Amino acid sequence: MASITIRNLDEALKRSLRIRAAEHGRSMEEEARDILRQAMSRPAPAADLGQAIHRRFAALGGVDLDLPEREAMPAPPRLD
């Protein structure tokens, strides 16, 4: 089985993990494995391209475009 090392773990986070592990009656390592298992078992949210583009450019503000006046549609050709 593979192993990982997590460096620069915040002391408050480590303390919370230790307390949570104790509440569940398991080691910090087993608690971390369970947290990872739960997080990875959830399906990833579907990507919404429109919202992703909006989030990326929303801070830049918008623009006002000068739109040309609409013209009436030409009559379709007669084929008689």
MDTraj code that builds the backbone (N, CA, C; nanometers):
import mdtraj as md
import numpy as np

residues = "MET ALA SER ILE THR ILE ARG ASN LEU ASP GLU ALA LEU LYS ARG SER LEU ARG ILE ARG ALA ALA GLU HIS GLY ARG SER MET GLU GLU GLU ALA ARG ASP ILE LEU ARG GLN ALA MET SER ARG PRO ALA PRO ALA ALA ASP LEU GLY GLN ALA ILE HIS ARG ARG PHE ALA ALA LEU GLY GLY VAL ASP LEU ASP LEU PRO GLU ARG GLU ALA MET PRO ALA PRO PRO ARG LEU ASP".split()
xyz = np.array([
    [0.0847, -0.1170, 0.0000],
    [0.0000, 0.0000, 0.0000],
    [0.0899, 0.1242, 0.0000],
    [0.0471, 0.2285, -0.0669],
    [0.1255, 0.3510, -0.0783],
    [0.1163, 0.4349, 0.0489],
    [0.2122, 0.5231, 0.0644],
    [0.2090, 0.6152, 0.1772],
    [0.2428, 0.7547, 0.1279],
    [0.1950, 0.8554, 0.2018],
    [0.2246, 0.9952, 0.1688],
    [0.2692, 1.0664, 0.2950],
    [0.3408, 1.1761, 0.2753],
    [0.3827, 1.2617, 0.3853],
    [0.3225, 1.3990, 0.3611],
    [0.2618, 1.4547, 0.4646],
    [0.2045, 1.5890, 0.4527],
    [0.2890, 1.6826, 0.5366],
    [0.3583, 1.7723, 0.4694],
    [0.4465, 1.8669, 0.5376],
    [0.3734, 1.9981, 0.5660],
    [0.4298, 2.0747, 0.6561],
    [0.3799, 2.2092, 0.6900],
    [0.2334, 2.2083, 0.7309],
    [0.1954, 2.1086, 0.8089],
    [0.0593, 2.0998, 0.8591],
    [0.0430, 2.1969, 0.9751],
    [-0.0556, 2.2797, 0.9665],
    [-0.0857, 2.3799, 1.0681],
    [-0.1098, 2.3098, 1.2027],
    [-0.0536, 2.3641, 1.3110],
    [-0.0671, 2.3028, 1.4440],
    [-0.2132, 2.2917, 1.4873],
    [-0.2938, 2.3928, 1.4570],
    [-0.4355, 2.3891, 1.4956],
    [-0.5075, 2.2772, 1.4204],
    [-0.4731, 2.2579, 1.2939],
    [-0.5337, 2.1507, 1.2154],
    [-0.4914, 2.0143, 1.2689],
    [-0.3655, 2.0020, 1.3042],
    [-0.3154, 1.8771, 1.3609],
    [-0.3864, 1.8458, 1.4927],
    [-0.4058, 1.9478, 1.5755],
    [-0.4749, 1.9303, 1.7036],
    [-0.6194, 1.8859, 1.6787],
    [-0.6860, 1.9487, 1.5820],
    [-0.8236, 1.9108, 1.5494],
    [-0.8320, 1.7670, 1.5009],
    [-0.7356, 1.7266, 1.4197],
    [-0.7322, 1.5893, 1.3702],
    [-0.7118, 1.4915, 1.4861],
    [-0.6241, 1.5267, 1.5776],
    [-0.5983, 1.4411, 1.6939],
    [-0.7252, 1.4249, 1.7782],
    [-0.7972, 1.5347, 1.8008],
    [-0.9207, 1.5309, 1.8803],
    [-1.0283, 1.4497, 1.8084],
    [-1.0432, 1.4741, 1.6792],
    [-1.1437, 1.4008, 1.6010],
    [-1.1140, 1.2513, 1.6006],
    [-0.9858, 1.2168, 1.5866],
    [-0.9463, 1.0760, 1.5885],
    [-0.9800, 1.0135, 1.7236],
    [-0.9523, 1.0852, 1.8317],
    [-0.9812, 1.0335, 1.9655],
    [-1.1315, 1.0148, 1.9846],
    [-1.2115, 1.1067, 1.9332],
    [-1.3572, 1.0959, 1.9432],
    [-1.4088, 0.9708, 1.8716],
    [-1.3399, 0.9327, 1.7628],
    [-1.3813, 0.8147, 1.6861],
    [-1.3061, 0.6882, 1.7288],
    [-1.2193, 0.7007, 1.8275],
    [-1.1473, 0.5853, 1.8794],
    [-1.0472, 0.5255, 1.7827],
    [-0.9793, 0.6098, 1.7078],
    [-0.8785, 0.5601, 1.6136],
    [-0.7579, 0.6526, 1.6101],
    [-0.6552, 0.6084, 1.5414],
    [-0.5325, 0.6873, 1.5327],
    [-0.5530, 0.8066, 1.4380],
    [-0.4632, 0.9031, 1.4481],
    [-0.4677, 1.0179, 1.3573],
    [-0.4525, 0.9716, 1.2131],
    [-0.3664, 0.8747, 1.1921],
    [-0.3429, 0.8241, 1.0569],
    [-0.4692, 0.7601, 0.9996],
    [-0.5369, 0.6788, 1.0792],
    [-0.6608, 0.6154, 1.0321],
    [-0.7704, 0.7194, 1.0109],
    [-0.7738, 0.8194, 1.0970],
    [-0.8728, 0.9271, 1.0808],
    [-0.8485, 1.0021, 0.9510],
    [-0.7221, 1.0323, 0.9213],
    [-0.6878, 1.1016, 0.7965],
    [-0.7265, 1.0155, 0.6764],
    [-0.7018, 0.8839, 0.6840],
    [-0.7407, 0.7942, 0.5744],
    [-0.8919, 0.7971, 0.5539],
    [-0.9678, 0.7956, 0.6635],
    [-1.1138, 0.7975, 0.6531],
    [-1.1627, 0.9288, 0.5917],
    [-1.1036, 1.0396, 0.6324],
    [-1.1408, 1.1706, 0.5766],
    [-1.1138, 1.1722, 0.4265],
    [-0.9976, 1.1226, 0.3860],
    [-0.9645, 1.1175, 0.2432],
    [-1.0599, 1.0252, 0.1680],
    [-1.0899, 0.9088, 0.2260],
    [-1.1826, 0.8148, 0.1617],
    [-1.3179, 0.8811, 0.1383],
    [-1.3694, 0.9490, 0.2405],
    [-1.5001, 1.0145, 0.2282],
    [-1.4975, 1.1253, 0.1234],
    [-1.3928, 1.2054, 0.1254],
    [-1.3839, 1.3169, 0.0310],
    [-1.3724, 1.2673, -0.1128],
    [-1.2982, 1.1605, -0.1338],
    [-1.2766, 1.1114, -0.2692],
    [-1.3927, 1.0262, -0.3208],
    [-1.4818, 0.9826, -0.2326],
    [-1.5948, 0.9018, -0.2769],
    [-1.7096, 0.9870, -0.3298],
    [-1.7086, 1.1156, -0.3004],
    [-1.8124, 1.2051, -0.3512],
    [-1.7851, 1.2346, -0.4982],
    [-1.8900, 1.2379, -0.5804],
    [-1.8678, 1.2703, -0.7214],
    [-1.8265, 1.4167, -0.7369],
    [-1.7400, 1.4411, -0.8309],
    [-1.6961, 1.5783, -0.8576],
    [-1.8125, 1.6560, -0.9184],
    [-1.8292, 1.7827, -0.8808],
    [-1.9376, 1.8611, -0.9398],
    [-1.9158, 1.8788, -1.0897],
    [-2.0249, 1.8791, -1.1624],
    [-2.0158, 1.8979, -1.3079],
    [-1.9645, 2.0386, -1.3379],
    [-1.8770, 2.0458, -1.4336],
    [-1.8206, 2.1755, -1.4721],
    [-1.9241, 2.2530, -1.5529],
    [-1.9476, 2.3762, -1.5157],
    [-2.0387, 2.4635, -1.5887],
    [-1.9520, 2.5701, -1.6545],
    [-1.9307, 2.5548, -1.7827],
    [-1.8392, 2.6433, -1.8551],
    [-1.8806, 2.7893, -1.8444],
    [-2.0096, 2.8172, -1.8565],
    [-2.0567, 2.9560, -1.8491],
    [-2.0239, 3.0199, -1.7153],
    [-2.0485, 2.9481, -1.6053],
    [-2.0182, 3.0022, -1.4729],
    [-1.8681, 3.0155, -1.4517],
    [-1.7900, 2.9218, -1.5035],
    [-1.6452, 2.9300, -1.4895],
    [-1.5912, 3.0545, -1.5598],
    [-1.6412, 3.0828, -1.6780],
    [-1.5981, 3.2026, -1.7515],
    [-1.6407, 3.3278, -1.6764],
    [-1.7632, 3.3287, -1.6251],
    [-1.8119, 3.4458, -1.5508],
    [-1.7260, 3.4718, -1.4278],
    [-1.6956, 3.3663, -1.3500],
    [-1.6118, 3.3842, -1.2306],
    [-1.4749, 3.4406, -1.2673],
    [-1.4207, 3.3938, -1.3774],
    [-1.2865, 3.4364, -1.4166],
    [-1.2806, 3.5848, -1.4521],
    [-1.3857, 3.6357, -1.5177],
    [-1.3804, 3.7729, -1.5682],
    [-1.4698, 3.8708, -1.4927],
    [-1.5444, 3.8265, -1.3930],
    [-1.6381, 3.9143, -1.3221],
    [-1.5682, 4.0316, -1.2559],
    [-1.4496, 4.0096, -1.2016],
    [-1.3789, 4.1173, -1.1313],
    [-1.3352, 4.2291, -1.2260],
    [-1.3271, 4.2010, -1.3537],
    [-1.2841, 4.3024, -1.4499],
    [-1.3958, 4.3986, -1.4867],
    [-1.5177, 4.3664, -1.4491],
    [-1.6312, 4.4519, -1.4822],
    [-1.6826, 4.4188, -1.6213],
    [-1.7796, 4.4947, -1.6638],
    [-1.8396, 4.4701, -1.7941],
    [-1.8107, 4.5842, -1.8898],
    [-1.8668, 4.5735, -2.0074],
    [-1.8534, 4.6790, -2.1074],
    [-1.9908, 4.7080, -2.1649],
    [-2.0118, 4.8302, -2.2075],
    [-2.1351, 4.8671, -2.2761],
    [-2.1058, 4.8702, -2.4246],
    [-2.1782, 4.7910, -2.4974],
    [-2.1580, 4.7838, -2.6422],
    [-2.2642, 4.8672, -2.7122],
    [-2.2228, 4.9361, -2.8179],
    [-2.3177, 5.0076, -2.9019],
    [-2.3707, 4.9077, -3.0034],
    [-2.4962, 4.8719, -2.9877],
    [-2.5567, 4.7757, -3.0775],
    [-2.6258, 4.8475, -3.1918],
    [-2.6088, 4.7990, -3.3126],
    [-2.6756, 4.8635, -3.4264],
    [-2.8266, 4.8412, -3.4198],
    [-2.8998, 4.9313, -3.4792],
    [-3.0448, 4.9167, -3.4847],
    [-3.0786, 4.7916, -3.5646],
    [-3.1838, 4.7259, -3.5235],
    [-3.2285, 4.6080, -3.5975],
    [-3.3011, 4.6507, -3.7233],
    [-3.2811, 4.5748, -3.8264],
    [-3.3499, 4.6003, -3.9517],
    [-3.4535, 4.4917, -3.9717],
    [-3.5567, 4.5234, -4.0473],
    [-3.6604, 4.4241, -4.0759],
    [-3.5991, 4.3150, -4.1629],
    [-3.6459, 4.1932, -4.1432],
    [-3.5979, 4.0799, -4.2236],
    [-3.6452, 4.1001, -4.3667],
    [-3.5595, 4.0712, -4.4633],
    [-3.6062, 4.0824, -4.6025],
    [-3.7100, 3.9731, -4.6333],
    [-3.7954, 4.0005, -4.7255],
    [-3.8960, 3.9012, -4.7633],
    [-3.8248, 3.7825, -4.8287],
    [-3.8730, 3.6614, -4.8025],
    [-3.8103, 3.5451, -4.8638],
    [-3.8344, 3.5453, -5.0154],
    [-3.7473, 3.4845, -5.0900],
    [-3.7674, 3.4840, -5.2356],
    [-3.8915, 3.4023, -5.2736],
    [-3.9526, 3.4439, -5.3773],
    [-4.0703, 3.3714, -5.4264],
    [-4.0229, 3.2737, -5.5334],
    [-4.0681, 3.1542, -5.5262],
    [-4.0246, 3.0518, -5.6203],
    [-4.1361, 3.0113, -5.7172],
    [-4.2303, 3.1010, -5.7449],
    [-4.3376, 3.0674, -5.8388],
    [-4.3207, 3.1294, -5.9736],
])
top = md.Topology()
chain = top.add_chain()
for i, resn in enumerate(residues, 1):
    res = top.add_residue(resn, chain, resSeq=i)
    for name in ("N", "CA", "C"):
        top.add_atom(name, md.element.get_by_symbol(name[0]), res)
traj = md.Trajectory(xyz[None], top)
